[in-house]
Structure formats: C-alpha cells, structure tokens
Amino acid sequence: MNKWTESWAAYQQWADAHTEPDPRSPEDIMRDIDWLYRSYPEEVRRTDPDPEKLGIQNLYRVFGLYERRRQS
C-alpha cells in the first residue's frame, strides 16, 4: 500500500501542476482513467471510508458501473 500511496502522491503533484484543459482525445483520457482506477487497491475500490460524503458515494457508484462494464 505504501508504493500505491507514493504513486498517488506523485500523480497529485503532477495534476496540480497541469490544470489546463486536456487536449487529448476522449479515448486517451479514458485509458488514463482506467489506469488510475486499476491503481487503486481492491479494498479501496470496494469500501466507502466516509459514507456521509455524497460525492464519494457517486464516485464509487460510477466505479462500480465501470468495473461491471470492464468485466463484461
């Protein structure tokens, strides 16, 4: 989990430095979103650590839909 935390911190640092609109195609962006999704540990993808935050709940709902689509 430590390696994942370090990778996520490096991504956050990069993302904070690149706030301009992404010029890439939607397909390229989705490929990166897929990579980010797969980089989350299984327990993070399956557990909502703070169920009172509706935005997080919606994110997990979308991840669940994405996971079902990816597996079919």
HTML snippet that shows the backbone in 3Dmol.js (N, CA, C, O; Angstrom):
<script src="https://3Dmol.org/build/3Dmol-min.js"></script>
<div id="view" style="width:600px;height:400px;position:relative"></div>
<script>
const pdb = `
ATOM      1  N   MET A   1       0.823  -1.187   0.000  1.00  0.00           N
ATOM      2  CA  MET A   1       0.000   0.000   0.000  1.00  0.00           C
ATOM      3  C   MET A   1       0.870   1.255   0.000  1.00  0.00           C
ATOM      4  O   MET A   1       0.458   2.290  -0.523  1.00  0.00           O
ATOM      5  N   ASN A   2       2.069   1.175   0.581  1.00  0.00           N
ATOM      6  CA  ASN A   2       2.954   2.322   0.621  1.00  0.00           C
ATOM      7  C   ASN A   2       3.368   2.765  -0.784  1.00  0.00           C
ATOM      8  O   ASN A   2       3.417   3.961  -1.072  1.00  0.00           O
ATOM      9  N   LYS A   3       3.665   1.801  -1.652  1.00  0.00           N
ATOM     10  CA  LYS A   3       4.028   2.136  -3.031  1.00  0.00           C
ATOM     11  C   LYS A   3       2.869   2.829  -3.731  1.00  0.00           C
ATOM     12  O   LYS A   3       3.069   3.784  -4.483  1.00  0.00           O
ATOM     13  N   TRP A   4       1.656   2.344  -3.481  1.00  0.00           N
ATOM     14  CA  TRP A   4       0.483   2.967  -4.082  1.00  0.00           C
ATOM     15  C   TRP A   4       0.332   4.396  -3.585  1.00  0.00           C
ATOM     16  O   TRP A   4       0.031   5.289  -4.376  1.00  0.00           O
ATOM     17  N   THR A   5       0.533   4.632  -2.305  1.00  0.00           N
ATOM     18  CA  THR A   5       0.419   5.970  -1.724  1.00  0.00           C
ATOM     19  C   THR A   5       1.444   6.905  -2.348  1.00  0.00           C
ATOM     20  O   THR A   5       1.131   8.054  -2.658  1.00  0.00           O
ATOM     21  N   GLU A   6       2.647   6.427  -2.529  1.00  0.00           N
ATOM     22  CA  GLU A   6       3.691   7.235  -3.159  1.00  0.00           C
ATOM     23  C   GLU A   6       3.339   7.552  -4.614  1.00  0.00           C
ATOM     24  O   GLU A   6       3.533   8.678  -5.074  1.00  0.00           O
ATOM     25  N   SER A   7       2.824   6.562  -5.330  1.00  0.00           N
ATOM     26  CA  SER A   7       2.435   6.786  -6.730  1.00  0.00           C
ATOM     27  C   SER A   7       1.310   7.805  -6.817  1.00  0.00           C
ATOM     28  O   SER A   7       1.316   8.683  -7.680  1.00  0.00           O
ATOM     29  N   TRP A   8       0.351   7.682  -5.917  1.00  0.00           N
ATOM     30  CA  TRP A   8      -0.778   8.613  -5.931  1.00  0.00           C
ATOM     31  C   TRP A   8      -0.307  10.029  -5.594  1.00  0.00           C
ATOM     32  O   TRP A   8      -0.783  10.992  -6.196  1.00  0.00           O
ATOM     33  N   ALA A   9       0.613  10.171  -4.649  1.00  0.00           N
ATOM     34  CA  ALA A   9       1.158  11.483  -4.294  1.00  0.00           C
ATOM     35  C   ALA A   9       1.895  12.097  -5.485  1.00  0.00           C
ATOM     36  O   ALA A   9       1.781  13.297  -5.735  1.00  0.00           O
ATOM     37  N   ALA A  10       2.645  11.281  -6.215  1.00  0.00           N
ATOM     38  CA  ALA A  10       3.352  11.777  -7.407  1.00  0.00           C
ATOM     39  C   ALA A  10       2.356  12.235  -8.463  1.00  0.00           C
ATOM     40  O   ALA A  10       2.563  13.265  -9.105  1.00  0.00           O
ATOM     41  N   TYR A  11       1.280  11.481  -8.647  1.00  0.00           N
ATOM     42  CA  TYR A  11       0.255  11.888  -9.608  1.00  0.00           C
ATOM     43  C   TYR A  11      -0.387  13.207  -9.165  1.00  0.00           C
ATOM     44  O   TYR A  11      -0.573  14.107  -9.984  1.00  0.00           O
ATOM     45  N   GLN A  12      -0.725  13.327  -7.879  1.00  0.00           N
ATOM     46  CA  GLN A  12      -1.346  14.560  -7.387  1.00  0.00           C
ATOM     47  C   GLN A  12      -0.454  15.766  -7.638  1.00  0.00           C
ATOM     48  O   GLN A  12      -0.932  16.828  -8.035  1.00  0.00           O
ATOM     49  N   GLN A  13       0.832  15.600  -7.406  1.00  0.00           N
ATOM     50  CA  GLN A  13       1.776  16.681  -7.652  1.00  0.00           C
ATOM     51  C   GLN A  13       1.772  17.049  -9.138  1.00  0.00           C
ATOM     52  O   GLN A  13       1.756  18.230  -9.486  1.00  0.00           O
ATOM     53  N   TRP A  14       1.785  16.053 -10.002  1.00  0.00           N
ATOM     54  CA  TRP A  14       1.735  16.317 -11.438  1.00  0.00           C
ATOM     55  C   TRP A  14       0.413  17.003 -11.809  1.00  0.00           C
ATOM     56  O   TRP A  14       0.418  17.983 -12.554  1.00  0.00           O
ATOM     57  N   ALA A  15      -0.705  16.504 -11.304  1.00  0.00           N
ATOM     58  CA  ALA A  15      -2.022  17.055 -11.630  1.00  0.00           C
ATOM     59  C   ALA A  15      -2.139  18.504 -11.170  1.00  0.00           C
ATOM     60  O   ALA A  15      -2.715  19.330 -11.878  1.00  0.00           O
ATOM     61  N   ASP A  16      -1.606  18.820 -10.007  1.00  0.00           N
ATOM     62  CA  ASP A  16      -1.661  20.196  -9.506  1.00  0.00           C
ATOM     63  C   ASP A  16      -0.883  21.152 -10.404  1.00  0.00           C
ATOM     64  O   ASP A  16      -1.208  22.337 -10.485  1.00  0.00           O
ATOM     65  N   ALA A  17       0.143  20.636 -11.078  1.00  0.00           N
ATOM     66  CA  ALA A  17       0.958  21.470 -11.962  1.00  0.00           C
ATOM     67  C   ALA A  17       0.389  21.553 -13.379  1.00  0.00           C
ATOM     68  O   ALA A  17       0.889  22.330 -14.193  1.00  0.00           O
ATOM     69  N   HIS A  18      -0.641  20.771 -13.686  1.00  0.00           N
ATOM     70  CA  HIS A  18      -1.213  20.724 -15.032  1.00  0.00           C
ATOM     71  C   HIS A  18      -2.729  20.906 -14.958  1.00  0.00           C
ATOM     72  O   HIS A  18      -3.485  19.951 -15.136  1.00  0.00           O
ATOM     73  N   THR A  19      -3.160  22.124 -14.698  1.00  0.00           N
ATOM     74  CA  THR A  19      -4.590  22.381 -14.517  1.00  0.00           C
ATOM     75  C   THR A  19      -5.278  22.837 -15.800  1.00  0.00           C
ATOM     76  O   THR A  19      -6.497  23.006 -15.807  1.00  0.00           O
ATOM     77  N   GLU A  20      -4.541  23.039 -16.871  1.00  0.00           N
ATOM     78  CA  GLU A  20      -5.139  23.464 -18.133  1.00  0.00           C
ATOM     79  C   GLU A  20      -5.996  22.332 -18.721  1.00  0.00           C
ATOM     80  O   GLU A  20      -5.785  21.165 -18.391  1.00  0.00           O
ATOM     81  N   PRO A  21      -6.961  22.672 -19.591  1.00  0.00           N
ATOM     82  CA  PRO A  21      -7.796  21.622 -20.209  1.00  0.00           C
ATOM     83  C   PRO A  21      -6.933  20.597 -20.957  1.00  0.00           C
ATOM     84  O   PRO A  21      -5.927  20.947 -21.574  1.00  0.00           O
ATOM     85  N   ASP A  22      -7.333  19.369 -20.891  1.00  0.00           N
ATOM     86  CA  ASP A  22      -6.586  18.278 -21.511  1.00  0.00           C
ATOM     87  C   ASP A  22      -6.863  18.251 -23.008  1.00  0.00           C
ATOM     88  O   ASP A  22      -8.017  18.105 -23.410  1.00  0.00           O
ATOM     89  N   PRO A  23      -5.837  18.387 -23.843  1.00  0.00           N
ATOM     90  CA  PRO A  23      -6.052  18.422 -25.294  1.00  0.00           C
ATOM     91  C   PRO A  23      -6.191  17.033 -25.935  1.00  0.00           C
ATOM     92  O   PRO A  23      -6.432  16.932 -27.138  1.00  0.00           O
ATOM     93  N   ARG A  24      -6.041  15.963 -25.141  1.00  0.00           N
ATOM     94  CA  ARG A  24      -6.076  14.616 -25.709  1.00  0.00           C
ATOM     95  C   ARG A  24      -7.486  14.187 -26.074  1.00  0.00           C
ATOM     96  O   ARG A  24      -8.466  14.805 -25.658  1.00  0.00           O
ATOM     97  N   SER A  25      -7.573  13.131 -26.848  1.00  0.00           N
ATOM     98  CA  SER A  25      -8.872  12.590 -27.255  1.00  0.00           C
ATOM     99  C   SER A  25      -9.564  11.955 -26.052  1.00  0.00           C
ATOM    100  O   SER A  25      -8.899  11.571 -25.090  1.00  0.00           O
ATOM    101  N   PRO A  26     -10.903  11.840 -26.098  1.00  0.00           N
ATOM    102  CA  PRO A  26     -11.612  11.154 -25.003  1.00  0.00           C
ATOM    103  C   PRO A  26     -11.119   9.722 -24.786  1.00  0.00           C
ATOM    104  O   PRO A  26     -11.085   9.250 -23.650  1.00  0.00           O
ATOM    105  N   GLU A  27     -10.743   9.035 -25.844  1.00  0.00           N
ATOM    106  CA  GLU A  27     -10.252   7.664 -25.713  1.00  0.00           C
ATOM    107  C   GLU A  27      -8.948   7.620 -24.914  1.00  0.00           C
ATOM    108  O   GLU A  27      -8.764   6.755 -24.058  1.00  0.00           O
ATOM    109  N   ASP A  28      -8.047   8.564 -25.202  1.00  0.00           N
ATOM    110  CA  ASP A  28      -6.785   8.619 -24.460  1.00  0.00           C
ATOM    111  C   ASP A  28      -7.027   8.948 -22.992  1.00  0.00           C
ATOM    112  O   ASP A  28      -6.382   8.386 -22.107  1.00  0.00           O
ATOM    113  N   ILE A  29      -7.945   9.846 -22.744  1.00  0.00           N
ATOM    114  CA  ILE A  29      -8.276  10.212 -21.366  1.00  0.00           C
ATOM    115  C   ILE A  29      -8.865   9.011 -20.635  1.00  0.00           C
ATOM    116  O   ILE A  29      -8.501   8.755 -19.487  1.00  0.00           O
ATOM    117  N   MET A  30      -9.764   8.274 -21.272  1.00  0.00           N
ATOM    118  CA  MET A  30     -10.368   7.094 -20.647  1.00  0.00           C
ATOM    119  C   MET A  30      -9.323   6.023 -20.361  1.00  0.00           C
ATOM    120  O   MET A  30      -9.423   5.323 -19.353  1.00  0.00           O
ATOM    121  N   ARG A  31      -8.327   5.882 -21.225  1.00  0.00           N
ATOM    122  CA  ARG A  31      -7.252   4.927 -20.981  1.00  0.00           C
ATOM    123  C   ARG A  31      -6.513   5.281 -19.687  1.00  0.00           C
ATOM    124  O   ARG A  31      -6.167   4.401 -18.898  1.00  0.00           O
ATOM    125  N   ASP A  32      -6.276   6.582 -19.482  1.00  0.00           N
ATOM    126  CA  ASP A  32      -5.605   7.012 -18.256  1.00  0.00           C
ATOM    127  C   ASP A  32      -6.504   6.844 -17.038  1.00  0.00           C
ATOM    128  O   ASP A  32      -6.031   6.468 -15.966  1.00  0.00           O
ATOM    129  N   ILE A  33      -7.794   7.118 -17.194  1.00  0.00           N
ATOM    130  CA  ILE A  33      -8.726   6.903 -16.085  1.00  0.00           C
ATOM    131  C   ILE A  33      -8.752   5.429 -15.720  1.00  0.00           C
ATOM    132  O   ILE A  33      -8.802   5.080 -14.541  1.00  0.00           O
ATOM    133  N   ASP A  34      -8.720   4.560 -16.727  1.00  0.00           N
ATOM    134  CA  ASP A  34      -8.675   3.122 -16.472  1.00  0.00           C
ATOM    135  C   ASP A  34      -7.417   2.760 -15.688  1.00  0.00           C
ATOM    136  O   ASP A  34      -7.481   1.971 -14.745  1.00  0.00           O
ATOM    137  N   TRP A  35      -6.281   3.326 -16.070  1.00  0.00           N
ATOM    138  CA  TRP A  35      -5.037   3.062 -15.362  1.00  0.00           C
ATOM    139  C   TRP A  35      -5.145   3.520 -13.907  1.00  0.00           C
ATOM    140  O   TRP A  35      -4.740   2.800 -12.995  1.00  0.00           O
ATOM    141  N   LEU A  36      -5.693   4.722 -13.693  1.00  0.00           N
ATOM    142  CA  LEU A  36      -5.853   5.226 -12.329  1.00  0.00           C
ATOM    143  C   LEU A  36      -6.778   4.314 -11.524  1.00  0.00           C
ATOM    144  O   LEU A  36      -6.488   3.979 -10.376  1.00  0.00           O
ATOM    145  N   TYR A  37      -7.890   3.918 -12.136  1.00  0.00           N
ATOM    146  CA  TYR A  37      -8.843   3.038 -11.464  1.00  0.00           C
ATOM    147  C   TYR A  37      -8.169   1.734 -11.042  1.00  0.00           C
ATOM    148  O   TYR A  37      -8.337   1.283  -9.909  1.00  0.00           O
ATOM    149  N   ARG A  38      -7.422   1.143 -11.938  1.00  0.00           N
ATOM    150  CA  ARG A  38      -6.750  -0.125 -11.636  1.00  0.00           C
ATOM    151  C   ARG A  38      -5.642   0.049 -10.600  1.00  0.00           C
ATOM    152  O   ARG A  38      -5.253  -0.917  -9.944  1.00  0.00           O
ATOM    153  N   SER A  39      -5.134   1.268 -10.448  1.00  0.00           N
ATOM    154  CA  SER A  39      -4.064   1.501  -9.479  1.00  0.00           C
ATOM    155  C   SER A  39      -4.582   1.547  -8.042  1.00  0.00           C
ATOM    156  O   SER A  39      -3.805   1.395  -7.100  1.00  0.00           O
ATOM    157  N   TYR A  40      -5.891   1.755  -7.866  1.00  0.00           N
ATOM    158  CA  TYR A  40      -6.459   1.727  -6.514  1.00  0.00           C
ATOM    159  C   TYR A  40      -6.435   0.293  -5.998  1.00  0.00           C
ATOM    160  O   TYR A  40      -6.804  -0.628  -6.727  1.00  0.00           O
ATOM    161  N   PRO A  41      -6.014   0.092  -4.770  1.00  0.00           N
ATOM    162  CA  PRO A  41      -6.076  -1.258  -4.198  1.00  0.00           C
ATOM    163  C   PRO A  41      -7.529  -1.742  -4.159  1.00  0.00           C
ATOM    164  O   PRO A  41      -8.462  -0.941  -4.089  1.00  0.00           O
ATOM    165  N   GLU A  42      -7.696  -3.032  -4.203  1.00  0.00           N
ATOM    166  CA  GLU A  42      -9.037  -3.634  -4.221  1.00  0.00           C
ATOM    167  C   GLU A  42      -9.881  -3.158  -3.045  1.00  0.00           C
ATOM    168  O   GLU A  42     -11.062  -2.854  -3.212  1.00  0.00           O
ATOM    169  N   GLU A  43      -9.286  -3.092  -1.861  1.00  0.00           N
ATOM    170  CA  GLU A  43     -10.065  -2.677  -0.697  1.00  0.00           C
ATOM    171  C   GLU A  43     -10.541  -1.231  -0.795  1.00  0.00           C
ATOM    172  O   GLU A  43     -11.588  -0.885  -0.248  1.00  0.00           O
ATOM    173  N   VAL A  44      -9.792  -0.398  -1.478  1.00  0.00           N
ATOM    174  CA  VAL A  44     -10.219   0.996  -1.675  1.00  0.00           C
ATOM    175  C   VAL A  44     -11.394   1.046  -2.648  1.00  0.00           C
ATOM    176  O   VAL A  44     -12.340   1.809  -2.452  1.00  0.00           O
ATOM    177  N   ARG A  45     -11.326   0.226  -3.697  1.00  0.00           N
ATOM    178  CA  ARG A  45     -12.419   0.212  -4.674  1.00  0.00           C
ATOM    179  C   ARG A  45     -13.700  -0.358  -4.099  1.00  0.00           C
ATOM    180  O   ARG A  45     -14.781  -0.025  -4.584  1.00  0.00           O
ATOM    181  N   ARG A  46     -13.622  -1.201  -3.089  1.00  0.00           N
ATOM    182  CA  ARG A  46     -14.794  -1.905  -2.563  1.00  0.00           C
ATOM    183  C   ARG A  46     -15.392  -1.276  -1.308  1.00  0.00           C
ATOM    184  O   ARG A  46     -16.505  -1.630  -0.921  1.00  0.00           O
ATOM    185  N   THR A  47     -14.674  -0.344  -0.658  1.00  0.00           N
ATOM    186  CA  THR A  47     -15.115   0.185   0.625  1.00  0.00           C
ATOM    187  C   THR A  47     -15.231   1.704   0.567  1.00  0.00           C
ATOM    188  O   THR A  47     -14.320   2.378   0.089  1.00  0.00           O
ATOM    189  N   ASP A  48     -16.336   2.239   1.045  1.00  0.00           N
ATOM    190  CA  ASP A  48     -16.511   3.678   1.150  1.00  0.00           C
ATOM    191  C   ASP A  48     -16.085   4.093   2.551  1.00  0.00           C
ATOM    192  O   ASP A  48     -16.803   3.816   3.512  1.00  0.00           O
ATOM    193  N   PRO A  49     -14.923   4.758   2.698  1.00  0.00           N
ATOM    194  CA  PRO A  49     -14.419   5.077   4.026  1.00  0.00           C
ATOM    195  C   PRO A  49     -15.209   6.174   4.742  1.00  0.00           C
ATOM    196  O   PRO A  49     -15.098   6.307   5.960  1.00  0.00           O
ATOM    197  N   ASP A  50     -15.996   6.954   4.017  1.00  0.00           N
ATOM    198  CA  ASP A  50     -16.769   8.033   4.628  1.00  0.00           C
ATOM    199  C   ASP A  50     -18.117   8.134   3.929  1.00  0.00           C
ATOM    200  O   ASP A  50     -18.281   8.946   3.018  1.00  0.00           O
ATOM    201  N   PRO A  51     -19.089   7.317   4.343  1.00  0.00           N
ATOM    202  CA  PRO A  51     -20.365   7.237   3.614  1.00  0.00           C
ATOM    203  C   PRO A  51     -21.194   8.524   3.646  1.00  0.00           C
ATOM    204  O   PRO A  51     -22.173   8.624   2.906  1.00  0.00           O
ATOM    205  N   GLU A  52     -20.844   9.500   4.465  1.00  0.00           N
ATOM    206  CA  GLU A  52     -21.607  10.751   4.513  1.00  0.00           C
ATOM    207  C   GLU A  52     -21.275  11.693   3.358  1.00  0.00           C
ATOM    208  O   GLU A  52     -22.010  12.650   3.114  1.00  0.00           O
ATOM    209  N   LYS A  53     -20.197  11.440   2.657  1.00  0.00           N
ATOM    210  CA  LYS A  53     -19.808  12.314   1.544  1.00  0.00           C
ATOM    211  C   LYS A  53     -20.443  11.802   0.263  1.00  0.00           C
ATOM    212  O   LYS A  53     -20.020  10.786  -0.289  1.00  0.00           O
ATOM    213  N   LEU A  54     -21.459  12.513  -0.206  1.00  0.00           N
ATOM    214  CA  LEU A  54     -22.214  12.044  -1.367  1.00  0.00           C
ATOM    215  C   LEU A  54     -21.370  12.002  -2.631  1.00  0.00           C
ATOM    216  O   LEU A  54     -21.592  11.142  -3.483  1.00  0.00           O
ATOM    217  N   GLY A  55     -20.419  12.897  -2.776  1.00  0.00           N
ATOM    218  CA  GLY A  55     -19.554  12.877  -3.961  1.00  0.00           C
ATOM    219  C   GLY A  55     -18.742  11.601  -4.033  1.00  0.00           C
ATOM    220  O   GLY A  55     -18.553  11.034  -5.109  1.00  0.00           O
ATOM    221  N   ILE A  56     -18.265  11.152  -2.891  1.00  0.00           N
ATOM    222  CA  ILE A  56     -17.509   9.904  -2.836  1.00  0.00           C
ATOM    223  C   ILE A  56     -18.428   8.737  -3.172  1.00  0.00           C
ATOM    224  O   ILE A  56     -18.033   7.819  -3.891  1.00  0.00           O
ATOM    225  N   GLN A  57     -19.650   8.772  -2.656  1.00  0.00           N
ATOM    226  CA  GLN A  57     -20.603   7.704  -2.967  1.00  0.00           C
ATOM    227  C   GLN A  57     -20.872   7.650  -4.472  1.00  0.00           C
ATOM    228  O   GLN A  57     -20.926   6.569  -5.058  1.00  0.00           O
ATOM    229  N   ASN A  58     -21.037   8.803  -5.086  1.00  0.00           N
ATOM    230  CA  ASN A  58     -21.259   8.830  -6.538  1.00  0.00           C
ATOM    231  C   ASN A  58     -20.043   8.305  -7.288  1.00  0.00           C
ATOM    232  O   ASN A  58     -20.190   7.596  -8.283  1.00  0.00           O
ATOM    233  N   LEU A  59     -18.849   8.645  -6.824  1.00  0.00           N
ATOM    234  CA  LEU A  59     -17.632   8.137  -7.460  1.00  0.00           C
ATOM    235  C   LEU A  59     -17.585   6.618  -7.373  1.00  0.00           C
ATOM    236  O   LEU A  59     -17.266   5.952  -8.358  1.00  0.00           O
ATOM    237  N   TYR A  60     -17.898   6.063  -6.207  1.00  0.00           N
ATOM    238  CA  TYR A  60     -17.917   4.605  -6.061  1.00  0.00           C
ATOM    239  C   TYR A  60     -18.995   3.979  -6.943  1.00  0.00           C
ATOM    240  O   TYR A  60     -18.786   2.902  -7.500  1.00  0.00           O
ATOM    241  N   ARG A  61     -20.143   4.641  -7.075  1.00  0.00           N
ATOM    242  CA  ARG A  61     -21.200   4.128  -7.940  1.00  0.00           C
ATOM    243  C   ARG A  61     -20.698   4.061  -9.384  1.00  0.00           C
ATOM    244  O   ARG A  61     -20.905   3.060 -10.070  1.00  0.00           O
ATOM    245  N   VAL A  62     -20.041   5.125  -9.840  1.00  0.00           N
ATOM    246  CA  VAL A  62     -19.501   5.158 -11.199  1.00  0.00           C
ATOM    247  C   VAL A  62     -18.418   4.093 -11.362  1.00  0.00           C
ATOM    248  O   VAL A  62     -18.377   3.405 -12.382  1.00  0.00           O
ATOM    249  N   PHE A  63     -17.531   3.949 -10.356  1.00  0.00           N
ATOM    250  CA  PHE A  63     -16.509   2.911 -10.423  1.00  0.00           C
ATOM    251  C   PHE A  63     -17.144   1.526 -10.513  1.00  0.00           C
ATOM    252  O   PHE A  63     -16.654   0.666 -11.245  1.00  0.00           O
ATOM    253  N   GLY A  64     -18.229   1.305  -9.776  1.00  0.00           N
ATOM    254  CA  GLY A  64     -18.922   0.020  -9.837  1.00  0.00           C
ATOM    255  C   GLY A  64     -19.478  -0.256 -11.220  1.00  0.00           C
ATOM    256  O   GLY A  64     -19.356  -1.369 -11.732  1.00  0.00           O
ATOM    257  N   LEU A  65     -20.090   0.756 -11.827  1.00  0.00           N
ATOM    258  CA  LEU A  65     -20.605   0.606 -13.191  1.00  0.00           C
ATOM    259  C   LEU A  65     -19.465   0.337 -14.158  1.00  0.00           C
ATOM    260  O   LEU A  65     -19.573  -0.512 -15.043  1.00  0.00           O
ATOM    261  N   TYR A  66     -18.377   1.066 -13.982  1.00  0.00           N
ATOM    262  CA  TYR A  66     -17.216   0.889 -14.852  1.00  0.00           C
ATOM    263  C   TYR A  66     -16.648  -0.518 -14.706  1.00  0.00           C
ATOM    264  O   TYR A  66     -16.307  -1.161 -15.699  1.00  0.00           O
ATOM    265  N   GLU A  67     -16.548  -0.997 -13.459  1.00  0.00           N
ATOM    266  CA  GLU A  67     -15.997  -2.330 -13.220  1.00  0.00           C
ATOM    267  C   GLU A  67     -16.860  -3.397 -13.885  1.00  0.00           C
ATOM    268  O   GLU A  67     -16.328  -4.317 -14.507  1.00  0.00           O
ATOM    269  N   ARG A  68     -18.170  -3.290 -13.766  1.00  0.00           N
ATOM    270  CA  ARG A  68     -19.051  -4.262 -14.411  1.00  0.00           C
ATOM    271  C   ARG A  68     -18.894  -4.214 -15.926  1.00  0.00           C
ATOM    272  O   ARG A  68     -18.885  -5.259 -16.577  1.00  0.00           O
ATOM    273  N   ARG A  69     -18.772  -3.037 -16.488  1.00  0.00           N
ATOM    274  CA  ARG A  69     -18.600  -2.907 -17.938  1.00  0.00           C
ATOM    275  C   ARG A  69     -17.251  -3.487 -18.379  1.00  0.00           C
ATOM    276  O   ARG A  69     -17.158  -4.160 -19.406  1.00  0.00           O
ATOM    277  N   ARG A  70     -16.213  -3.215 -17.586  1.00  0.00           N
ATOM    278  CA  ARG A  70     -14.871  -3.694 -17.907  1.00  0.00           C
ATOM    279  C   ARG A  70     -14.812  -5.218 -17.873  1.00  0.00           C
ATOM    280  O   ARG A  70     -14.090  -5.826 -18.663  1.00  0.00           O
ATOM    281  N   GLN A  71     -15.569  -5.844 -16.960  1.00  0.00           N
ATOM    282  CA  GLN A  71     -15.516  -7.284 -16.825  1.00  0.00           C
ATOM    283  C   GLN A  71     -16.405  -8.011 -17.838  1.00  0.00           C
ATOM    284  O   GLN A  71     -16.262  -9.217 -18.035  1.00  0.00           O
ATOM    285  N   SER A  72     -17.322  -7.280 -18.480  1.00  0.00           N
ATOM    286  CA  SER A  72     -18.226  -7.963 -19.427  1.00  0.00           C
ATOM    287  C   SER A  72     -17.659  -7.971 -20.833  1.00  0.00           C
ATOM    288  O   SER A  72     -18.287  -8.502 -21.749  1.00  0.00           O
TER     289      SER A  72
END
`;
const viewer = $3Dmol.createViewer("view");
viewer.addModel(pdb, "pdb");
viewer.setStyle({}, {cartoon: {color: "spectrum"}});
viewer.zoomTo();
viewer.render();
</script>
